């Protein structure tokens, strides 16, 4: 199937409701991706024939957090390179302000093309809210090539 055919069939991004939580978590598990809902979450999905083929999560972590954490951006392998990740990111940017994400250094170019700015290592403490800074520092101990991005 051509990319345009796929996008014309499934380019609607849906903000999943609580009833779809189990289906979303199954999607992540079937794509060998471990994620959890972190609190005050918005889950965005793209479906084809009622089946989730791409998803991402935006979490505020706490009710009054001024920054959101974007995580769990996954597109099924058969549907990659067709603009679905970009579509999900654009939807998130349209619905949330001050989005932060953590990603491996090798994804810097991709996220910068989507409008995210790499936060320099020396600026991390001043750029992130305490909730996100503590997560970043914890994750960084497990993945040394982790970078933080913001939009």
VMD Tcl script that builds the backbone (N, CA, C; Angstrom):
set m [mol new atoms 453]
animate dup $m
set s [atomselect $m all]
$s set {name element resname resid chain x y z} {
  {N N UNK 1 A 0.836 -1.173 0.000}
  {CA C UNK 1 A 0.000 0.000 0.000}
  {C C UNK 1 A 0.883 1.239 0.000}
  {N N UNK 2 A 0.572 2.213 -0.800}
  {CA C UNK 2 A 1.346 3.446 -0.882}
  {C C UNK 2 A 1.101 4.302 0.357}
  {N N UNK 3 A 2.081 5.143 0.675}
  {CA C UNK 3 A 1.966 6.001 1.852}
  {C C UNK 3 A 0.714 6.854 1.812}
  {N N UNK 4 A 0.433 7.450 0.655}
  {CA C UNK 4 A -0.729 8.331 0.557}
  {C C UNK 4 A -2.023 7.574 0.820}
  {N N UNK 5 A -2.075 6.323 0.374}
  {CA C UNK 5 A -3.273 5.521 0.633}
  {C C UNK 5 A -3.453 5.318 2.131}
  {N N UNK 6 A -2.370 4.996 2.812}
  {CA C UNK 6 A -2.461 4.778 4.250}
  {C C UNK 6 A -2.908 6.052 4.946}
  {N N UNK 7 A -2.262 7.160 4.615}
  {CA C UNK 7 A -2.599 8.399 5.292}
  {C C UNK 7 A -4.031 8.821 5.015}
  {N N UNK 8 A -4.522 8.594 3.802}
  {CA C UNK 8 A -5.901 8.991 3.525}
  {C C UNK 8 A -6.883 8.116 4.304}
  {N N UNK 9 A -6.505 6.878 4.581}
  {CA C UNK 9 A -7.379 5.977 5.334}
  {C C UNK 9 A -7.315 6.210 6.836}
  {N N UNK 10 A -6.162 6.616 7.348}
  {CA C UNK 10 A -5.995 6.591 8.803}
  {C C UNK 10 A -5.352 7.848 9.364}
  {N N UNK 11 A -5.514 8.964 8.711}
  {CA C UNK 11 A -4.793 10.132 9.194}
  {C C UNK 11 A -5.477 10.857 10.346}
  {N N UNK 12 A -6.518 10.292 10.866}
  {CA C UNK 12 A -7.200 10.889 12.002}
  {C C UNK 12 A -6.511 10.444 13.289}
  {N N UNK 13 A -6.063 11.410 14.051}
  {CA C UNK 13 A -5.469 11.121 15.347}
  {C C UNK 13 A -6.572 11.248 16.388}
  {N N UNK 14 A -6.704 10.230 17.196}
  {CA C UNK 14 A -7.763 10.179 18.198}
  {C C UNK 14 A -7.140 10.301 19.583}
  {N N UNK 15 A -7.745 11.118 20.412}
  {CA C UNK 15 A -7.338 11.162 21.818}
  {C C UNK 15 A -8.119 10.058 22.514}
  {N N UNK 16 A -7.422 9.009 22.885}
  {CA C UNK 16 A -8.069 7.820 23.450}
  {C C UNK 16 A -8.693 8.135 24.806}
  {N N UNK 17 A -9.792 7.467 25.091}
  {CA C UNK 17 A -10.418 7.640 26.401}
  {C C UNK 17 A -10.037 6.467 27.308}
  {N N UNK 18 A -10.498 6.531 28.543}
  {CA C UNK 18 A -10.111 5.515 29.535}
  {C C UNK 18 A -10.478 4.099 29.113}
  {N N UNK 19 A -11.555 3.958 28.357}
  {CA C UNK 19 A -11.980 2.618 27.943}
  {C C UNK 19 A -10.983 1.972 26.984}
  {N N UNK 20 A -10.136 2.778 26.356}
  {CA C UNK 20 A -9.152 2.253 25.402}
  {C C UNK 20 A -7.777 2.024 26.027}
  {N N UNK 21 A -7.646 2.302 27.304}
  {CA C UNK 21 A -6.354 2.197 27.981}
  {C C UNK 21 A -5.728 0.814 27.813}
  {N N UNK 22 A -6.506 -0.243 28.011}
  {CA C UNK 22 A -5.959 -1.598 27.889}
  {C C UNK 22 A -5.494 -1.883 26.467}
  {N N UNK 23 A -6.254 -1.444 25.475}
  {CA C UNK 23 A -5.868 -1.654 24.075}
  {C C UNK 23 A -4.572 -0.915 23.761}
  {N N UNK 24 A -4.424 0.282 24.302}
  {CA C UNK 24 A -3.203 1.061 24.080}
  {C C UNK 24 A -2.011 0.356 24.722}
  {N N UNK 25 A -2.164 -0.097 25.950}
  {CA C UNK 25 A -1.059 -0.794 26.616}
  {C C UNK 25 A -0.710 -2.103 25.905}
  {N N UNK 26 A -1.719 -2.794 25.356}
  {CA C UNK 26 A -1.453 -4.003 24.553}
  {C C UNK 26 A -0.666 -3.644 23.291}
  {N N UNK 27 A -1.019 -2.516 22.665}
  {CA C UNK 27 A -0.294 -2.058 21.473}
  {C C UNK 27 A 1.185 -1.876 21.801}
  {N N UNK 28 A 1.470 -1.199 22.906}
  {CA C UNK 28 A 2.867 -0.987 23.280}
  {C C UNK 28 A 3.569 -2.318 23.539}
  {N N UNK 29 A 2.920 -3.192 24.264}
  {CA C UNK 29 A 3.526 -4.491 24.574}
  {C C UNK 29 A 3.799 -5.283 23.298}
  {N N UNK 30 A 2.870 -5.279 22.360}
  {CA C UNK 30 A 3.054 -6.033 21.112}
  {C C UNK 30 A 4.168 -5.448 20.249}
  {N N UNK 31 A 4.532 -4.196 20.507}
  {CA C UNK 31 A 5.628 -3.556 19.781}
  {C C UNK 31 A 6.898 -3.500 20.627}
  {N N UNK 32 A 6.979 -4.379 21.625}
  {CA C UNK 32 A 8.141 -4.498 22.506}
  {C C UNK 32 A 8.548 -3.154 23.108}
  {N N UNK 33 A 7.564 -2.376 23.514}
  {CA C UNK 33 A 7.833 -1.080 24.123}
  {C C UNK 33 A 7.183 -1.049 25.496}
  {N N UNK 34 A 7.987 -0.760 26.483}
  {CA C UNK 34 A 7.482 -0.710 27.851}
  {C C UNK 34 A 7.164 0.734 28.215}
  {N N UNK 35 A 5.932 0.990 28.572}
  {CA C UNK 35 A 5.550 2.331 29.011}
  {C C UNK 35 A 4.474 2.223 30.073}
  {N N UNK 36 A 4.347 3.284 30.840}
  {CA C UNK 36 A 3.299 3.361 31.848}
  {C C UNK 36 A 2.662 4.729 31.761}
  {N N UNK 37 A 1.439 4.787 32.200}
  {CA C UNK 37 A 0.794 6.082 32.296}
  {C C UNK 37 A 1.349 6.751 33.544}
  {N N UNK 38 A 1.643 8.028 33.429}
  {CA C UNK 38 A 2.387 8.714 34.476}
  {C C UNK 38 A 1.531 9.661 35.306}
  {N N UNK 39 A 0.348 9.945 34.861}
  {CA C UNK 39 A -0.539 10.850 35.583}
  {C C UNK 39 A -0.958 12.014 34.711}
  {N N UNK 40 A -2.240 12.313 34.720}
  {CA C UNK 40 A -2.786 13.394 33.897}
  {C C UNK 40 A -2.353 13.203 32.445}
  {N N UNK 41 A -2.688 12.037 31.905}
  {CA C UNK 41 A -2.229 11.609 30.580}
  {C C UNK 41 A -3.247 11.903 29.485}
  {N N UNK 42 A -2.719 12.235 28.313}
  {CA C UNK 42 A -3.500 12.275 27.079}
  {C C UNK 42 A -2.842 11.267 26.149}
  {N N UNK 43 A -3.622 10.315 25.662}
  {CA C UNK 43 A -3.097 9.267 24.787}
  {C C UNK 43 A -3.618 9.522 23.383}
  {N N UNK 44 A -2.711 9.634 22.434}
  {CA C UNK 44 A -3.089 9.877 21.042}
  {C C UNK 44 A -2.795 8.626 20.228}
  {N N UNK 45 A -3.754 8.212 19.430}
  {CA C UNK 45 A -3.579 7.008 18.616}
  {C C UNK 45 A -3.988 7.266 17.178}
  {N N UNK 46 A -3.435 6.459 16.301}
  {CA C UNK 46 A -3.869 6.384 14.908}
  {C C UNK 46 A -4.257 4.933 14.684}
  {N N UNK 47 A -5.427 4.744 14.108}
  {CA C UNK 47 A -5.926 3.391 13.881}
  {C C UNK 47 A -6.104 3.124 12.395}
  {N N UNK 48 A -6.006 1.856 12.059}
  {CA C UNK 48 A -6.326 1.366 10.718}
  {C C UNK 48 A -7.212 0.148 10.931}
  {N N UNK 49 A -8.376 0.172 10.331}
  {CA C UNK 49 A -9.341 -0.919 10.529}
  {C C UNK 49 A -9.576 -1.198 12.016}
  {N N UNK 50 A -9.775 -0.164 12.778}
  {CA C UNK 50 A -10.058 -0.235 14.223}
  {C C UNK 50 A -8.905 -0.765 15.069}
  {N N UNK 51 A -7.728 -0.921 14.484}
  {CA C UNK 51 A -6.557 -1.428 15.207}
  {C C UNK 51 A -5.528 -0.309 15.334}
  {N N UNK 52 A -4.990 -0.126 16.530}
  {CA C UNK 52 A -3.983 0.914 16.752}
  {C C UNK 52 A -2.714 0.556 15.986}
  {N N UNK 53 A -2.218 1.521 15.199}
  {CA C UNK 53 A -0.967 1.314 14.462}
  {C C UNK 53 A 0.112 2.313 14.882}
  {N N UNK 54 A -0.286 3.336 15.638}
  {CA C UNK 54 A 0.671 4.329 16.131}
  {C C UNK 54 A 0.082 4.998 17.362}
  {N N UNK 55 A 0.966 5.384 18.270}
  {CA C UNK 55 A 0.481 6.013 19.498}
  {C C UNK 55 A 1.585 6.832 20.148}
  {N N UNK 56 A 1.171 7.795 20.939}
  {CA C UNK 56 A 2.077 8.517 21.826}
  {C C UNK 56 A 1.275 8.994 23.027}
  {N N UNK 57 A 1.985 9.326 24.081}
  {CA C UNK 57 A 1.353 9.759 25.324}
  {C C UNK 57 A 1.961 11.093 25.741}
  {N N UNK 58 A 1.111 11.997 26.192}
  {CA C UNK 58 A 1.560 13.266 26.761}
  {C C UNK 58 A 1.064 13.294 28.203}
  {N N UNK 59 A 2.002 13.421 29.138}
  {CA C UNK 59 A 1.672 13.373 30.569}
  {C C UNK 59 A 2.081 14.666 31.262}
  {N N UNK 60 A 1.172 15.206 32.066}
  {CA C UNK 60 A 1.510 16.382 32.881}
  {C C UNK 60 A 2.218 15.968 34.170}
  {N N UNK 61 A 2.138 14.727 34.548}
  {CA C UNK 61 A 2.723 14.152 35.764}
  {C C UNK 61 A 1.964 14.622 37.014}
  {N N UNK 62 A 1.891 15.928 37.216}
  {CA C UNK 62 A 1.108 16.487 38.323}
  {C C UNK 62 A 0.146 17.522 37.758}
  {N N UNK 63 A -0.924 17.777 38.471}
  {CA C UNK 63 A -1.978 18.668 37.970}
  {C C UNK 63 A -1.461 20.055 37.594}
  {N N UNK 64 A -0.564 20.601 38.384}
  {CA C UNK 64 A -0.104 21.974 38.160}
  {C C UNK 64 A 1.222 22.076 37.419}
  {N N UNK 65 A 1.728 20.980 36.888}
  {CA C UNK 65 A 2.993 21.018 36.156}
  {C C UNK 65 A 2.815 21.864 34.899}
  {N N UNK 66 A 3.720 22.791 34.665}
  {CA C UNK 66 A 3.625 23.668 33.495}
  {C C UNK 66 A 4.206 23.031 32.241}
  {N N UNK 67 A 4.912 21.930 32.395}
  {CA C UNK 67 A 5.472 21.219 31.250}
  {C C UNK 67 A 4.851 19.834 31.155}
  {N N UNK 68 A 4.676 19.383 29.915}
  {CA C UNK 68 A 4.169 18.034 29.661}
  {C C UNK 68 A 5.318 17.168 29.168}
  {N N UNK 69 A 5.269 15.894 29.492}
  {CA C UNK 69 A 6.262 14.933 29.012}
  {C C UNK 69 A 5.648 14.105 27.901}
  {N N UNK 70 A 6.226 14.180 26.722}
  {CA C UNK 70 A 5.805 13.343 25.602}
  {C C UNK 70 A 6.643 12.073 25.659}
  {N N UNK 71 A 5.985 10.930 25.641}
  {CA C UNK 71 A 6.716 9.659 25.706}
  {C C UNK 71 A 5.928 8.584 24.975}
  {N N UNK 72 A 6.579 7.477 24.730}
  {CA C UNK 72 A 5.903 6.347 24.102}
  {C C UNK 72 A 5.507 6.593 22.659}
  {N N UNK 73 A 6.306 7.340 21.908}
  {CA C UNK 73 A 6.006 7.549 20.486}
  {C C UNK 73 A 6.413 6.286 19.731}
  {N N UNK 74 A 5.410 5.513 19.324}
  {CA C UNK 74 A 5.655 4.235 18.651}
  {C C UNK 74 A 4.762 4.135 17.425}
  {N N UNK 75 A 5.372 3.736 16.308}
  {CA C UNK 75 A 4.643 3.440 15.075}
  {C C UNK 75 A 4.991 2.003 14.711}
  {N N UNK 76 A 3.966 1.180 14.467}
  {CA C UNK 76 A 4.219 -0.211 14.064}
  {C C UNK 76 A 5.182 -0.231 12.884}
  {N N UNK 77 A 6.065 -1.210 12.867}
  {CA C UNK 77 A 7.121 -1.253 11.848}
  {C C UNK 77 A 6.587 -1.224 10.419}
  {N N UNK 78 A 5.463 -1.867 10.153}
  {CA C UNK 78 A 4.902 -1.876 8.791}
  {C C UNK 78 A 4.427 -0.507 8.332}
  {N N UNK 79 A 4.260 0.429 9.258}
  {CA C UNK 79 A 3.708 1.744 8.931}
  {C C UNK 79 A 4.701 2.878 9.156}
  {N N UNK 80 A 5.951 2.538 9.437}
  {CA C UNK 80 A 6.965 3.568 9.635}
  {C C UNK 80 A 7.337 4.216 8.309}
  {N N UNK 81 A 7.920 5.407 8.415}
  {CA C UNK 81 A 8.368 6.190 7.251}
  {C C UNK 81 A 7.192 6.638 6.383}
  {N N UNK 82 A 6.027 6.805 6.999}
  {CA C UNK 82 A 4.845 7.246 6.267}
  {C C UNK 82 A 4.248 8.520 6.873}
  {N N UNK 83 A 4.986 9.169 7.754}
  {CA C UNK 83 A 4.537 10.438 8.315}
  {C C UNK 83 A 3.641 10.334 9.535}
  {N N UNK 84 A 3.455 9.130 10.060}
  {CA C UNK 84 A 2.548 8.972 11.196}
  {C C UNK 84 A 3.120 9.562 12.487}
  {N N UNK 85 A 4.413 9.399 12.717}
  {CA C UNK 85 A 5.030 9.989 13.913}
  {C C UNK 85 A 4.922 11.513 13.853}
  {N N UNK 86 A 5.175 12.066 12.691}
  {CA C UNK 86 A 5.060 13.519 12.507}
  {C C UNK 86 A 3.626 13.979 12.768}
  {N N UNK 87 A 2.663 13.225 12.285}
  {CA C UNK 87 A 1.254 13.552 12.502}
  {C C UNK 87 A 0.911 13.529 13.993}
  {N N UNK 88 A 1.380 12.518 14.695}
  {CA C UNK 88 A 1.155 12.453 16.143}
  {C C UNK 88 A 1.809 13.641 16.855}
  {N N UNK 89 A 3.047 13.948 16.490}
  {CA C UNK 89 A 3.743 15.071 17.122}
  {C C UNK 89 A 3.032 16.390 16.855}
  {N N UNK 90 A 2.576 16.591 15.624}
  {CA C UNK 90 A 1.862 17.830 15.297}
  {C C UNK 90 A 0.570 17.950 16.095}
  {N N UNK 91 A -0.110 16.841 16.292}
  {CA C UNK 91 A -1.335 16.847 17.099}
  {C C UNK 91 A -1.015 17.211 18.544}
  {N N UNK 92 A 0.050 16.639 19.070}
  {CA C UNK 92 A 0.452 16.953 20.445}
  {C C UNK 92 A 0.811 18.430 20.573}
  {N N UNK 93 A 1.556 18.953 19.609}
  {CA C UNK 93 A 1.951 20.362 19.658}
  {C C UNK 93 A 0.740 21.281 19.580}
  {N N UNK 94 A -0.282 20.872 18.853}
  {CA C UNK 94 A -1.493 21.693 18.726}
  {C C UNK 94 A -2.341 21.673 19.997}
  {N N UNK 95 A -2.180 20.645 20.813}
  {CA C UNK 95 A -3.035 20.479 21.993}
  {C C UNK 95 A -2.351 20.716 23.335}
  {N N UNK 96 A -1.032 20.871 23.321}
  {CA C UNK 96 A -0.287 21.044 24.575}
  {C C UNK 96 A 0.787 22.107 24.380}
  {N N UNK 97 A 1.065 22.814 25.453}
  {CA C UNK 97 A 2.123 23.827 25.417}
  {C C UNK 97 A 3.291 23.342 26.260}
  {N N UNK 98 A 4.458 23.780 25.911}
  {CA C UNK 98 A 5.676 23.433 26.635}
  {C C UNK 98 A 5.815 21.918 26.800}
  {N N UNK 99 A 6.086 21.266 25.677}
  {CA C UNK 99 A 6.257 19.812 25.655}
  {C C UNK 99 A 7.741 19.471 25.755}
  {N N UNK 100 A 8.050 18.540 26.627}
  {CA C UNK 100 A 9.410 18.040 26.808}
  {C C UNK 100 A 9.407 16.570 26.421}
  {N N UNK 101 A 10.498 16.116 25.818}
  {CA C UNK 101 A 10.655 14.686 25.570}
  {C C UNK 101 A 12.099 14.304 25.781}
  {N N UNK 102 A 12.299 13.062 26.131}
  {CA C UNK 102 A 13.639 12.510 26.316}
  {C C UNK 102 A 13.837 11.454 25.245}
  {N N UNK 103 A 14.958 11.533 24.542}
  {CA C UNK 103 A 15.221 10.576 23.468}
  {C C UNK 103 A 16.715 10.365 23.327}
  {N N UNK 104 A 17.047 9.268 22.697}
  {CA C UNK 104 A 18.442 8.948 22.423}
  {C C UNK 104 A 19.043 10.011 21.500}
  {N N UNK 105 A 20.317 10.267 21.689}
  {CA C UNK 105 A 21.026 11.278 20.909}
  {C C UNK 105 A 20.883 11.052 19.401}
  {N N UNK 106 A 20.786 9.795 18.962}
  {CA C UNK 106 A 20.693 9.521 17.528}
  {C C UNK 106 A 19.358 9.965 16.920}
  {N N UNK 107 A 18.402 10.382 17.744}
  {CA C UNK 107 A 17.121 10.887 17.240}
  {C C UNK 107 A 17.066 12.416 17.206}
  {N N UNK 108 A 18.186 13.068 17.506}
  {CA C UNK 108 A 18.227 14.532 17.552}
  {C C UNK 108 A 17.738 15.158 16.258}
  {N N UNK 109 A 18.239 14.713 15.134}
  {CA C UNK 109 A 17.857 15.295 13.842}
  {C C UNK 109 A 16.355 15.182 13.600}
  {N N UNK 110 A 15.782 14.013 13.884}
  {CA C UNK 110 A 14.347 13.809 13.679}
  {C C UNK 110 A 13.537 14.810 14.495}
  {N N UNK 111 A 13.836 14.910 15.791}
  {CA C UNK 111 A 13.043 15.791 16.646}
  {C C UNK 111 A 13.268 17.264 16.315}
  {N N UNK 112 A 14.477 17.629 15.920}
  {CA C UNK 112 A 14.712 19.015 15.522}
  {C C UNK 112 A 13.931 19.356 14.253}
  {N N UNK 113 A 13.816 18.417 13.330}
  {CA C UNK 113 A 13.008 18.650 12.124}
  {C C UNK 113 A 11.535 18.840 12.470}
  {N N UNK 114 A 11.119 18.309 13.600}
  {CA C UNK 114 A 9.725 18.448 14.039}
  {C C UNK 114 A 9.526 19.698 14.898}
  {N N UNK 115 A 10.567 20.512 15.035}
  {CA C UNK 115 A 10.445 21.775 15.756}
  {C C UNK 115 A 10.897 21.756 17.204}
  {N N UNK 116 A 11.375 20.625 17.680}
  {CA C UNK 116 A 11.849 20.544 19.061}
  {C C UNK 116 A 13.278 21.067 19.144}
  {N N UNK 117 A 13.598 21.694 20.257}
  {CA C UNK 117 A 14.938 22.220 20.488}
  {C C UNK 117 A 15.666 21.327 21.484}
  {N N UNK 118 A 16.898 20.983 21.143}
  {CA C UNK 118 A 17.742 20.211 22.052}
  {C C UNK 118 A 18.123 21.105 23.225}
  {N N UNK 119 A 17.924 20.629 24.430}
  {CA C UNK 119 A 18.318 21.394 25.616}
  {C C UNK 119 A 19.776 21.045 25.913}
  {N N UNK 120 A 20.673 22.033 25.870}
  {CA C UNK 120 A 22.079 21.740 26.170}
  {C C UNK 120 A 22.226 21.173 27.587}
  {N N UNK 121 A 23.154 20.270 27.763}
  {CA C UNK 121 A 23.360 19.604 29.060}
  {C C UNK 121 A 23.471 20.590 30.218}
  {N N UNK 122 A 24.193 21.676 30.000}
  {CA C UNK 122 A 24.401 22.644 31.074}
  {C C UNK 122 A 23.146 23.458 31.391}
  {N N UNK 123 A 22.146 23.416 30.519}
  {CA C UNK 123 A 20.921 24.197 30.721}
  {C C UNK 123 A 19.757 23.355 31.240}
  {N N UNK 124 A 19.958 22.054 31.371}
  {CA C UNK 124 A 18.869 21.143 31.760}
  {C C UNK 124 A 18.193 21.584 33.058}
  {N N UNK 125 A 18.985 21.877 34.086}
  {CA C UNK 125 A 18.391 22.201 35.392}
  {C C UNK 125 A 17.500 23.427 35.333}
  {N N UNK 126 A 17.858 24.413 34.551}
  {CA C UNK 126 A 17.044 25.617 34.454}
  {C C UNK 126 A 15.882 25.491 33.493}
  {N N UNK 127 A 15.924 24.490 32.619}
  {CA C UNK 127 A 14.906 24.365 31.572}
  {C C UNK 127 A 13.736 23.471 31.955}
  {N N UNK 128 A 13.960 22.532 32.864}
  {CA C UNK 128 A 12.919 21.561 33.205}
  {C C UNK 128 A 12.306 21.847 34.576}
  {N N UNK 129 A 11.024 21.540 34.694}
  {CA C UNK 129 A 10.375 21.641 36.003}
  {C C UNK 129 A 10.974 20.565 36.916}
  {N N UNK 130 A 10.857 20.729 38.231}
  {CA C UNK 130 A 11.429 19.726 39.148}
  {C C UNK 130 A 10.942 18.303 38.860}
  {N N UNK 131 A 9.654 18.160 38.504}
  {CA C UNK 131 A 9.107 16.824 38.217}
  {C C UNK 131 A 9.831 16.169 37.043}
  {N N UNK 132 A 10.040 16.942 35.990}
  {CA C UNK 132 A 10.682 16.376 34.799}
  {C C UNK 132 A 12.191 16.267 34.965}
  {N N UNK 133 A 12.789 17.191 35.689}
  {CA C UNK 133 A 14.231 17.114 35.928}
  {C C UNK 133 A 14.581 15.836 36.681}
  {N N UNK 134 A 13.819 15.501 37.713}
  {CA C UNK 134 A 14.137 14.285 38.474}
  {C C UNK 134 A 13.996 13.041 37.603}
  {N N UNK 135 A 12.995 13.016 36.739}
  {CA C UNK 135 A 12.840 11.881 35.814}
  {C C UNK 135 A 14.010 11.812 34.845}
  {N N UNK 136 A 14.371 12.957 34.278}
  {CA C UNK 136 A 15.476 12.984 33.317}
  {C C UNK 136 A 16.758 12.450 33.960}
  {N N UNK 137 A 17.075 12.931 35.140}
  {CA C UNK 137 A 18.308 12.500 35.809}
  {C C UNK 137 A 18.278 11.005 36.125}
  {N N UNK 138 A 17.118 10.507 36.510}
  {CA C UNK 138 A 16.974 9.069 36.797}
  {C C UNK 138 A 17.153 8.245 35.521}
  {N N UNK 139 A 16.512 8.669 34.436}
  {CA C UNK 139 A 16.613 7.944 33.163}
  {C C UNK 139 A 18.030 8.017 32.596}
  {N N UNK 140 A 18.685 9.166 32.790}
  {CA C UNK 140 A 20.029 9.385 32.239}
  {C C UNK 140 A 21.043 8.408 32.851}
  {N N UNK 141 A 20.824 7.985 34.087}
  {CA C UNK 141 A 21.752 7.029 34.705}
  {C C UNK 141 A 21.693 5.676 34.000}
  {N N UNK 142 A 20.555 5.375 33.376}
  {CA C UNK 142 A 20.392 4.096 32.678}
  {C C UNK 142 A 20.728 4.193 31.194}
  {N N UNK 143 A 20.630 5.400 30.631}
  {CA C UNK 143 A 20.890 5.595 29.205}
  {C C UNK 143 A 21.731 6.861 29.041}
  {N N UNK 144 A 23.035 6.685 28.968}
  {CA C UNK 144 A 23.945 7.832 28.965}
  {C C UNK 144 A 23.779 8.734 27.742}
  {N N UNK 145 A 23.255 8.212 26.631}
  {CA C UNK 145 A 23.097 9.032 25.424}
  {C C UNK 145 A 21.760 9.775 25.393}
  {N N UNK 146 A 21.051 9.786 26.522}
  {CA C UNK 146 A 19.744 10.432 26.583}
  {C C UNK 146 A 19.877 11.946 26.472}
  {N N UNK 147 A 19.009 12.529 25.662}
  {CA C UNK 147 A 18.952 13.979 25.486}
  {C C UNK 147 A 17.550 14.459 25.832}
  {N N UNK 148 A 17.446 15.731 26.170}
  {CA C UNK 148 A 16.142 16.337 26.446}
  {C C UNK 148 A 15.849 17.362 25.359}
  {N N UNK 149 A 14.593 17.395 24.937}
  {CA C UNK 149 A 14.134 18.321 23.903}
  {C C UNK 149 A 12.915 19.059 24.434}
  {N N UNK 150 A 12.704 20.268 23.927}
  {CA C UNK 150 A 11.553 21.061 24.371}
  {C C UNK 150 A 10.988 21.853 23.199}
  {N N UNK 151 A 9.712 22.097 23.277}
  {CA C UNK 151 A 9.071 22.970 22.289}
  {C C UNK 151 A 8.072 23.854 23.013}
}
mol reanalyze $m
mol bondsrecalc $m
mol representation Tube
mol addrep $m
